[in-house]
Amino acid sequence: MNLDADRLRFYVEIATKRPTFSEFAKDYDFVNGAAKGGDPMSHQEFLDLVTPKELRHTGGLVLSW
C-alpha cells in the first residue's frame, strides 16, 4: 500500500457488538410475513407495470426485417 505523508488519513474504531440474527429479525413473522395488507409487488411486476408491452423483451437481440 502506498501512503503519502501529505495525504489526509481517517481512522475509525467501532465500539459495539455485532447484532445477532434474532436481534435483527425480532419483529419479523416468518410464517405470515412482516408486510401488513399483503405482499409488496415483485421487481418483475413493477417492470411490467411501467414498461410498455411493445418494449418488453428478455435482453436478447430483437431483429425484425
PDB file with SEQRES, HELIX, SHEET and CRYST1 records, atoms N, CA, C and O in Angstrom:
SEQRES   1 A   65  MET ASN LEU ASP ALA ASP ARG LEU ARG PHE TYR VAL GLU          
SEQRES   2 A   65  ILE ALA THR LYS ARG PRO THR PHE SER GLU PHE ALA LYS          
SEQRES   3 A   65  ASP TYR ASP PHE VAL ASN GLY ALA ALA LYS GLY GLY ASP          
SEQRES   4 A   65  PRO MET SER HIS GLN GLU PHE LEU ASP LEU VAL THR PRO          
SEQRES   5 A   65  LYS GLU LEU ARG HIS THR GLY GLY LEU VAL LEU SER TRP          
HELIX    1 AA1 PHE A   21  PHE A   24  1                                   4    
HELIX    2 AA2 HIS A   43  VAL A   50  1                                   8    
HELIX    3 AA3 LYS A   53  LEU A   55  5                                   3    
CRYST1    1.000    1.000    1.000  90.00  90.00  90.00 P 1           1          
ATOM      1  N   MET A   1       0.841  -1.162   0.000  1.00  0.00           N  
ATOM      2  CA  MET A   1       0.000   0.000   0.000  1.00  0.00           C  
ATOM      3  C   MET A   1       0.896   1.238   0.000  1.00  0.00           C  
ATOM      4  O   MET A   1       1.861   1.308   0.761  1.00  0.00           O  
ATOM      5  N   ASN A   2       0.584   2.193  -0.835  1.00  0.00           N  
ATOM      6  CA  ASN A   2       1.366   3.408  -0.963  1.00  0.00           C  
ATOM      7  C   ASN A   2       0.680   4.527  -0.171  1.00  0.00           C  
ATOM      8  O   ASN A   2      -0.375   5.012  -0.580  1.00  0.00           O  
ATOM      9  N   LEU A   3       1.261   4.936   0.943  1.00  0.00           N  
ATOM     10  CA  LEU A   3       0.712   6.015   1.752  1.00  0.00           C  
ATOM     11  C   LEU A   3       1.611   7.236   1.642  1.00  0.00           C  
ATOM     12  O   LEU A   3       2.788   7.196   2.001  1.00  0.00           O  
ATOM     13  N   ASP A   4       1.042   8.309   1.144  1.00  0.00           N  
ATOM     14  CA  ASP A   4       1.791   9.565   1.051  1.00  0.00           C  
ATOM     15  C   ASP A   4       1.680  10.320   2.370  1.00  0.00           C  
ATOM     16  O   ASP A   4       0.632  10.297   3.015  1.00  0.00           O  
ATOM     17  N   ALA A   5       2.757  10.989   2.770  1.00  0.00           N  
ATOM     18  CA  ALA A   5       2.774  11.708   4.040  1.00  0.00           C  
ATOM     19  C   ALA A   5       1.899  12.962   3.998  1.00  0.00           C  
ATOM     20  O   ALA A   5       1.452  13.429   5.045  1.00  0.00           O  
ATOM     21  N   ASP A   6       1.650  13.511   2.821  1.00  0.00           N  
ATOM     22  CA  ASP A   6       0.883  14.751   2.723  1.00  0.00           C  
ATOM     23  C   ASP A   6      -0.618  14.520   2.500  1.00  0.00           C  
ATOM     24  O   ASP A   6      -1.358  15.473   2.258  1.00  0.00           O  
ATOM     25  N   ARG A   7      -1.066  13.274   2.580  1.00  0.00           N  
ATOM     26  CA  ARG A   7      -2.490  12.979   2.378  1.00  0.00           C  
ATOM     27  C   ARG A   7      -3.186  12.846   3.731  1.00  0.00           C  
ATOM     28  O   ARG A   7      -2.605  12.345   4.694  1.00  0.00           O  
ATOM     29  N   LEU A   8      -4.419  13.295   3.788  1.00  0.00           N  
ATOM     30  CA  LEU A   8      -5.226  13.223   4.992  1.00  0.00           C  
ATOM     31  C   LEU A   8      -5.682  11.780   5.222  1.00  0.00           C  
ATOM     32  O   LEU A   8      -6.117  11.110   4.286  1.00  0.00           O  
ATOM     33  N   ARG A   9      -5.583  11.305   6.463  1.00  0.00           N  
ATOM     34  CA  ARG A   9      -5.986   9.939   6.806  1.00  0.00           C  
ATOM     35  C   ARG A   9      -7.046   9.979   7.891  1.00  0.00           C  
ATOM     36  O   ARG A   9      -7.007  10.831   8.778  1.00  0.00           O  
ATOM     37  N   PHE A  10      -7.981   9.065   7.819  1.00  0.00           N  
ATOM     38  CA  PHE A  10      -9.026   8.930   8.827  1.00  0.00           C  
ATOM     39  C   PHE A  10      -8.910   7.551   9.453  1.00  0.00           C  
ATOM     40  O   PHE A  10      -8.685   6.565   8.751  1.00  0.00           O  
ATOM     41  N   TYR A  11      -9.062   7.477  10.757  1.00  0.00           N  
ATOM     42  CA  TYR A  11      -9.046   6.217  11.484  1.00  0.00           C  
ATOM     43  C   TYR A  11     -10.377   6.083  12.203  1.00  0.00           C  
ATOM     44  O   TYR A  11     -10.852   7.035  12.822  1.00  0.00           O  
ATOM     45  N   VAL A  12     -10.979   4.907  12.123  1.00  0.00           N  
ATOM     46  CA  VAL A  12     -12.287   4.667  12.728  1.00  0.00           C  
ATOM     47  C   VAL A  12     -12.213   3.433  13.607  1.00  0.00           C  
ATOM     48  O   VAL A  12     -11.660   2.406  13.211  1.00  0.00           O  
ATOM     49  N   GLU A  13     -12.773   3.541  14.799  1.00  0.00           N  
ATOM     50  CA  GLU A  13     -12.885   2.391  15.681  1.00  0.00           C  
ATOM     51  C   GLU A  13     -14.363   2.204  16.011  1.00  0.00           C  
ATOM     52  O   GLU A  13     -15.018   3.131  16.486  1.00  0.00           O  
ATOM     53  N   ILE A  14     -14.879   1.020  15.764  1.00  0.00           N  
ATOM     54  CA  ILE A  14     -16.270   0.722  16.048  1.00  0.00           C  
ATOM     55  C   ILE A  14     -16.320  -0.022  17.372  1.00  0.00           C  
ATOM     56  O   ILE A  14     -15.769  -1.114  17.504  1.00  0.00           O  
ATOM     57  N   ALA A  15     -16.989   0.582  18.354  1.00  0.00           N  
ATOM     58  CA  ALA A  15     -17.012   0.018  19.707  1.00  0.00           C  
ATOM     59  C   ALA A  15     -18.422  -0.442  20.056  1.00  0.00           C  
ATOM     60  O   ALA A  15     -19.085   0.159  20.902  1.00  0.00           O  
ATOM     61  N   THR A  16     -18.873  -1.493  19.411  1.00  0.00           N  
ATOM     62  CA  THR A  16     -20.173  -2.088  19.712  1.00  0.00           C  
ATOM     63  C   THR A  16     -20.128  -3.554  19.334  1.00  0.00           C  
ATOM     64  O   THR A  16     -19.231  -3.990  18.613  1.00  0.00           O  
ATOM     65  N   LYS A  17     -21.091  -4.313  19.817  1.00  0.00           N  
ATOM     66  CA  LYS A  17     -21.101  -5.726  19.456  1.00  0.00           C  
ATOM     67  C   LYS A  17     -21.955  -5.927  18.209  1.00  0.00           C  
ATOM     68  O   LYS A  17     -22.884  -5.161  17.953  1.00  0.00           O  
ATOM     69  N   ARG A  18     -21.644  -6.933  17.457  1.00  0.00           N  
ATOM     70  CA  ARG A  18     -22.390  -7.251  16.251  1.00  0.00           C  
ATOM     71  C   ARG A  18     -23.745  -7.839  16.654  1.00  0.00           C  
ATOM     72  O   ARG A  18     -23.790  -8.746  17.485  1.00  0.00           O  
ATOM     73  N   PRO A  19     -24.861  -7.338  16.078  1.00  0.00           N  
ATOM     74  CA  PRO A  19     -26.164  -7.887  16.457  1.00  0.00           C  
ATOM     75  C   PRO A  19     -26.320  -9.319  15.948  1.00  0.00           C  
ATOM     76  O   PRO A  19     -25.812  -9.674  14.883  1.00  0.00           O  
ATOM     77  N   THR A  20     -27.024 -10.126  16.722  1.00  0.00           N  
ATOM     78  CA  THR A  20     -27.301 -11.487  16.290  1.00  0.00           C  
ATOM     79  C   THR A  20     -28.475 -11.465  15.315  1.00  0.00           C  
ATOM     80  O   THR A  20     -29.172 -10.458  15.190  1.00  0.00           O  
ATOM     81  N   PHE A  21     -28.683 -12.570  14.634  1.00  0.00           N  
ATOM     82  CA  PHE A  21     -29.795 -12.638  13.686  1.00  0.00           C  
ATOM     83  C   PHE A  21     -31.131 -12.487  14.398  1.00  0.00           C  
ATOM     84  O   PHE A  21     -32.039 -11.840  13.876  1.00  0.00           O  
ATOM     85  N   SER A  22     -31.263 -13.072  15.573  1.00  0.00           N  
ATOM     86  CA  SER A  22     -32.532 -12.966  16.304  1.00  0.00           C  
ATOM     87  C   SER A  22     -32.805 -11.524  16.746  1.00  0.00           C  
ATOM     88  O   SER A  22     -33.962 -11.106  16.786  1.00  0.00           O  
ATOM     89  N   GLU A  23     -31.773 -10.771  17.075  1.00  0.00           N  
ATOM     90  CA  GLU A  23     -31.963  -9.353  17.408  1.00  0.00           C  
ATOM     91  C   GLU A  23     -32.325  -8.552  16.163  1.00  0.00           C  
ATOM     92  O   GLU A  23     -33.131  -7.624  16.238  1.00  0.00           O  
ATOM     93  N   PHE A  24     -31.751  -8.891  15.044  1.00  0.00           N  
ATOM     94  CA  PHE A  24     -32.000  -8.166  13.801  1.00  0.00           C  
ATOM     95  C   PHE A  24     -33.419  -8.422  13.289  1.00  0.00           C  
ATOM     96  O   PHE A  24     -34.065  -7.505  12.782  1.00  0.00           O  
ATOM     97  N   ALA A  25     -33.909  -9.659  13.416  1.00  0.00           N  
ATOM     98  CA  ALA A  25     -35.205 -10.035  12.865  1.00  0.00           C  
ATOM     99  C   ALA A  25     -36.254 -10.235  13.952  1.00  0.00           C  
ATOM    100  O   ALA A  25     -37.139 -11.077  13.795  1.00  0.00           O  
ATOM    101  N   LYS A  26     -36.181  -9.491  15.041  1.00  0.00           N  
ATOM    102  CA  LYS A  26     -37.070  -9.732  16.177  1.00  0.00           C  
ATOM    103  C   LYS A  26     -38.533  -9.430  15.873  1.00  0.00           C  
ATOM    104  O   LYS A  26     -39.404 -10.083  16.447  1.00  0.00           O  
ATOM    105  N   ASP A  27     -38.847  -8.476  15.002  1.00  0.00           N  
ATOM    106  CA  ASP A  27     -40.237  -8.116  14.716  1.00  0.00           C  
ATOM    107  C   ASP A  27     -40.776  -8.793  13.461  1.00  0.00           C  
ATOM    108  O   ASP A  27     -41.898  -8.504  13.045  1.00  0.00           O  
ATOM    109  N   TYR A  28     -40.014  -9.674  12.860  1.00  0.00           N  
ATOM    110  CA  TYR A  28     -40.440 -10.296  11.611  1.00  0.00           C  
ATOM    111  C   TYR A  28     -41.146 -11.612  11.897  1.00  0.00           C  
ATOM    112  O   TYR A  28     -40.635 -12.445  12.646  1.00  0.00           O  
ATOM    113  N   ASP A  29     -42.303 -11.799  11.310  1.00  0.00           N  
ATOM    114  CA  ASP A  29     -43.057 -13.039  11.447  1.00  0.00           C  
ATOM    115  C   ASP A  29     -42.738 -13.899  10.228  1.00  0.00           C  
ATOM    116  O   ASP A  29     -43.197 -13.604   9.125  1.00  0.00           O  
ATOM    117  N   PHE A  30     -41.955 -14.961  10.419  1.00  0.00           N  
ATOM    118  CA  PHE A  30     -41.508 -15.774   9.291  1.00  0.00           C  
ATOM    119  C   PHE A  30     -42.615 -16.659   8.723  1.00  0.00           C  
ATOM    120  O   PHE A  30     -42.463 -17.196   7.626  1.00  0.00           O  
ATOM    121  N   VAL A  31     -43.710 -16.821   9.433  1.00  0.00           N  
ATOM    122  CA  VAL A  31     -44.820 -17.633   8.936  1.00  0.00           C  
ATOM    123  C   VAL A  31     -45.762 -16.781   8.088  1.00  0.00           C  
ATOM    124  O   VAL A  31     -46.127 -17.175   6.981  1.00  0.00           O  
ATOM    125  N   ASN A  32     -46.153 -15.623   8.601  1.00  0.00           N  
ATOM    126  CA  ASN A  32     -47.141 -14.787   7.919  1.00  0.00           C  
ATOM    127  C   ASN A  32     -46.519 -13.616   7.171  1.00  0.00           C  
ATOM    128  O   ASN A  32     -47.201 -12.977   6.370  1.00  0.00           O  
ATOM    129  N   GLY A  33     -45.263 -13.319   7.404  1.00  0.00           N  
ATOM    130  CA  GLY A  33     -44.608 -12.194   6.744  1.00  0.00           C  
ATOM    131  C   GLY A  33     -44.775 -10.912   7.529  1.00  0.00           C  
ATOM    132  O   GLY A  33     -45.688 -10.787   8.345  1.00  0.00           O  
ATOM    133  N   ALA A  34     -43.904  -9.973   7.286  1.00  0.00           N  
ATOM    134  CA  ALA A  34     -43.941  -8.712   8.021  1.00  0.00           C  
ATOM    135  C   ALA A  34     -44.819  -7.673   7.349  1.00  0.00           C  
ATOM    136  O   ALA A  34     -45.197  -6.688   7.984  1.00  0.00           O  
ATOM    137  N   ALA A  35     -45.153  -7.869   6.077  1.00  0.00           N  
ATOM    138  CA  ALA A  35     -45.930  -6.872   5.342  1.00  0.00           C  
ATOM    139  C   ALA A  35     -47.398  -6.946   5.755  1.00  0.00           C  
ATOM    140  O   ALA A  35     -48.004  -8.016   5.703  1.00  0.00           O  
ATOM    141  N   LYS A  36     -47.958  -5.843   6.155  1.00  0.00           N  
ATOM    142  CA  LYS A  36     -49.365  -5.780   6.519  1.00  0.00           C  
ATOM    143  C   LYS A  36     -50.185  -5.466   5.267  1.00  0.00           C  
ATOM    144  O   LYS A  36     -49.802  -4.613   4.466  1.00  0.00           O  
ATOM    145  N   GLY A  37     -51.284  -6.138   5.108  1.00  0.00           N  
ATOM    146  CA  GLY A  37     -52.156  -5.858   3.971  1.00  0.00           C  
ATOM    147  C   GLY A  37     -51.683  -6.485   2.679  1.00  0.00           C  
ATOM    148  O   GLY A  37     -52.029  -5.989   1.607  1.00  0.00           O  
ATOM    149  N   GLY A  38     -50.917  -7.542   2.731  1.00  0.00           N  
ATOM    150  CA  GLY A  38     -50.479  -8.223   1.520  1.00  0.00           C  
ATOM    151  C   GLY A  38     -49.016  -7.974   1.228  1.00  0.00           C  
ATOM    152  O   GLY A  38     -48.384  -7.089   1.804  1.00  0.00           O  
ATOM    153  N   ASP A  39     -48.507  -8.762   0.336  1.00  0.00           N  
ATOM    154  CA  ASP A  39     -47.098  -8.648  -0.041  1.00  0.00           C  
ATOM    155  C   ASP A  39     -46.884  -7.488  -0.999  1.00  0.00           C  
ATOM    156  O   ASP A  39     -47.770  -7.167  -1.791  1.00  0.00           O  
ATOM    157  N   PRO A  40     -45.717  -6.857  -0.936  1.00  0.00           N  
ATOM    158  CA  PRO A  40     -45.409  -5.824  -1.927  1.00  0.00           C  
ATOM    159  C   PRO A  40     -45.174  -6.467  -3.286  1.00  0.00           C  
ATOM    160  O   PRO A  40     -44.917  -7.668  -3.378  1.00  0.00           O  
ATOM    161  N   MET A  41     -45.261  -5.680  -4.318  1.00  0.00           N  
ATOM    162  CA  MET A  41     -45.073  -6.234  -5.661  1.00  0.00           C  
ATOM    163  C   MET A  41     -43.623  -6.628  -5.888  1.00  0.00           C  
ATOM    164  O   MET A  41     -42.708  -6.062  -5.290  1.00  0.00           O  
ATOM    165  N   SER A  42     -43.433  -7.596  -6.751  1.00  0.00           N  
ATOM    166  CA  SER A  42     -42.082  -8.041  -7.088  1.00  0.00           C  
ATOM    167  C   SER A  42     -41.458  -7.074  -8.088  1.00  0.00           C  
ATOM    168  O   SER A  42     -42.134  -6.205  -8.638  1.00  0.00           O  
ATOM    169  N   HIS A  43     -40.170  -7.239  -8.310  1.00  0.00           N  
ATOM    170  CA  HIS A  43     -39.469  -6.396  -9.274  1.00  0.00           C  
ATOM    171  C   HIS A  43     -40.033  -6.595 -10.667  1.00  0.00           C  
ATOM    172  O   HIS A  43     -40.196  -5.631 -11.416  1.00  0.00           O  
ATOM    173  N   GLN A  44     -40.337  -7.855 -11.029  1.00  0.00           N  
ATOM    174  CA  GLN A  44     -40.881  -8.128 -12.359  1.00  0.00           C  
ATOM    175  C   GLN A  44     -42.268  -7.523 -12.511  1.00  0.00           C  
ATOM    176  O   GLN A  44     -42.596  -7.017 -13.584  1.00  0.00           O  
ATOM    177  N   GLU A  45     -43.088  -7.561 -11.471  1.00  0.00           N  
ATOM    178  CA  GLU A  45     -44.411  -6.939 -11.538  1.00  0.00           C  
ATOM    179  C   GLU A  45     -44.293  -5.433 -11.733  1.00  0.00           C  
ATOM    180  O   GLU A  45     -45.082  -4.839 -12.469  1.00  0.00           O  
ATOM    181  N   PHE A  46     -43.319  -4.813 -11.081  1.00  0.00           N  
ATOM    182  CA  PHE A  46     -43.104  -3.379 -11.261  1.00  0.00           C  
ATOM    183  C   PHE A  46     -42.667  -3.067 -12.691  1.00  0.00           C  
ATOM    184  O   PHE A  46     -43.164  -2.122 -13.304  1.00  0.00           O  
ATOM    185  N   LEU A  47     -41.731  -3.868 -13.223  1.00  0.00           N  
ATOM    186  CA  LEU A  47     -41.281  -3.639 -14.594  1.00  0.00           C  
ATOM    187  C   LEU A  47     -42.424  -3.804 -15.587  1.00  0.00           C  
ATOM    188  O   LEU A  47     -42.533  -3.038 -16.544  1.00  0.00           O  
ATOM    189  N   ASP A  48     -43.279  -4.806 -15.363  1.00  0.00           N  
ATOM    190  CA  ASP A  48     -44.436  -4.993 -16.243  1.00  0.00           C  
ATOM    191  C   ASP A  48     -45.387  -3.810 -16.161  1.00  0.00           C  
ATOM    192  O   ASP A  48     -46.041  -3.469 -17.146  1.00  0.00           O  
ATOM    193  N   LEU A  49     -45.468  -3.188 -15.008  1.00  0.00           N  
ATOM    194  CA  LEU A  49     -46.367  -2.058 -14.816  1.00  0.00           C  
ATOM    195  C   LEU A  49     -45.868  -0.801 -15.531  1.00  0.00           C  
ATOM    196  O   LEU A  49     -46.670  -0.052 -16.089  1.00  0.00           O  
ATOM    197  N   VAL A  50     -44.559  -0.560 -15.522  1.00  0.00           N  
ATOM    198  CA  VAL A  50     -44.026   0.697 -16.048  1.00  0.00           C  
ATOM    199  C   VAL A  50     -43.437   0.594 -17.454  1.00  0.00           C  
ATOM    200  O   VAL A  50     -43.077   1.615 -18.040  1.00  0.00           O  
ATOM    201  N   THR A  51     -43.332  -0.617 -18.009  1.00  0.00           N  
ATOM    202  CA  THR A  51     -42.754  -0.783 -19.335  1.00  0.00           C  
ATOM    203  C   THR A  51     -43.855  -1.128 -20.331  1.00  0.00           C  
ATOM    204  O   THR A  51     -44.601  -2.084 -20.115  1.00  0.00           O  
ATOM    205  N   PRO A  52     -43.971  -0.365 -21.420  1.00  0.00           N  
ATOM    206  CA  PRO A  52     -44.984  -0.705 -22.428  1.00  0.00           C  
ATOM    207  C   PRO A  52     -44.729  -2.089 -23.023  1.00  0.00           C  
ATOM    208  O   PRO A  52     -43.583  -2.527 -23.123  1.00  0.00           O  
ATOM    209  N   LYS A  53     -45.807  -2.775 -23.418  1.00  0.00           N  
ATOM    210  CA  LYS A  53     -45.701  -4.132 -23.956  1.00  0.00           C  
ATOM    211  C   LYS A  53     -44.779  -4.202 -25.168  1.00  0.00           C  
ATOM    212  O   LYS A  53     -44.060  -5.184 -25.354  1.00  0.00           O  
ATOM    213  N   GLU A  54     -44.805  -3.169 -25.980  1.00  0.00           N  
ATOM    214  CA  GLU A  54     -44.000  -3.168 -27.204  1.00  0.00           C  
ATOM    215  C   GLU A  54     -42.497  -3.129 -26.919  1.00  0.00           C  
ATOM    216  O   GLU A  54     -41.704  -3.540 -27.766  1.00  0.00           O  
ATOM    217  N   LEU A  55     -42.099  -2.652 -25.764  1.00  0.00           N  
ATOM    218  CA  LEU A  55     -40.675  -2.526 -25.447  1.00  0.00           C  
ATOM    219  C   LEU A  55     -40.153  -3.647 -24.555  1.00  0.00           C  
ATOM    220  O   LEU A  55     -38.975  -3.644 -24.195  1.00  0.00           O  
ATOM    221  N   ARG A  56     -40.994  -4.591 -24.196  1.00  0.00           N  
ATOM    222  CA  ARG A  56     -40.550  -5.695 -23.336  1.00  0.00           C  
ATOM    223  C   ARG A  56     -39.869  -6.769 -24.166  1.00  0.00           C  
ATOM    224  O   ARG A  56     -40.399  -7.200 -25.190  1.00  0.00           O  
ATOM    225  N   HIS A  57     -38.720  -7.191 -23.733  1.00  0.00           N  
ATOM    226  CA  HIS A  57     -38.051  -8.347 -24.292  1.00  0.00           C  
ATOM    227  C   HIS A  57     -37.084  -8.881 -23.260  1.00  0.00           C  
ATOM    228  O   HIS A  57     -36.888  -8.248 -22.222  1.00  0.00           O  
ATOM    229  N   THR A  58     -36.476 -10.022 -23.510  1.00  0.00           N  
ATOM    230  CA  THR A  58     -35.679 -10.693 -22.494  1.00  0.00           C  
ATOM    231  C   THR A  58     -34.222 -10.262 -22.485  1.00  0.00           C  
ATOM    232  O   THR A  58     -33.434 -10.813 -21.716  1.00  0.00           O  
ATOM    233  N   GLY A  59     -33.844  -9.316 -23.295  1.00  0.00           N  
ATOM    234  CA  GLY A  59     -32.455  -8.863 -23.306  1.00  0.00           C  
ATOM    235  C   GLY A  59     -31.660  -9.397 -24.477  1.00  0.00           C  
ATOM    236  O   GLY A  59     -30.529  -8.967 -24.706  1.00  0.00           O  
ATOM    237  N   GLY A  60     -32.228 -10.320 -25.216  1.00  0.00           N  
ATOM    238  CA  GLY A  60     -31.545 -10.841 -26.396  1.00  0.00           C  
ATOM    239  C   GLY A  60     -31.733  -9.890 -27.564  1.00  0.00           C  
ATOM    240  O   GLY A  60     -32.429  -8.880 -27.455  1.00  0.00           O  
ATOM    241  N   LEU A  61     -31.106 -10.224 -28.677  1.00  0.00           N  
ATOM    242  CA  LEU A  61     -31.257  -9.391 -29.860  1.00  0.00           C  
ATOM    243  C   LEU A  61     -32.646  -9.564 -30.433  1.00  0.00           C  
ATOM    244  O   LEU A  61     -33.138 -10.684 -30.572  1.00  0.00           O  
ATOM    245  N   VAL A  62     -33.279  -8.445 -30.766  1.00  0.00           N  
ATOM    246  CA  VAL A  62     -34.597  -8.487 -31.376  1.00  0.00           C  
ATOM    247  C   VAL A  62     -34.436  -7.953 -32.795  1.00  0.00           C  
ATOM    248  O   VAL A  62     -34.278  -6.751 -33.009  1.00  0.00           O  
ATOM    249  N   LEU A  63     -34.479  -8.858 -33.746  1.00  0.00           N  
ATOM    250  CA  LEU A  63     -34.304  -8.471 -35.149  1.00  0.00           C  
ATOM    251  C   LEU A  63     -35.586  -8.702 -35.910  1.00  0.00           C  
ATOM    252  O   LEU A  63     -36.138  -9.802 -35.878  1.00  0.00           O  
ATOM    253  N   SER A  64     -36.057  -7.706 -36.580  1.00  0.00           N  
ATOM    254  CA  SER A  64     -37.239  -7.878 -37.454  1.00  0.00           C  
ATOM    255  C   SER A  64     -36.933  -7.179 -38.772  1.00  0.00           C  
ATOM    256  O   SER A  64     -36.595  -5.996 -38.805  1.00  0.00           O  
ATOM    257  N   TRP A  65     -37.063  -7.949 -39.871  1.00  0.00           N  
ATOM    258  CA  TRP A  65     -36.725  -7.403 -41.187  1.00  0.00           C  
ATOM    259  C   TRP A  65     -37.936  -7.237 -42.018  1.00  0.00           C  
ATOM    260  O   TRP A  65     -37.844  -6.788 -43.160  1.00  0.00           O  
TER     261      TRP A  65                                                      
END                                                                             
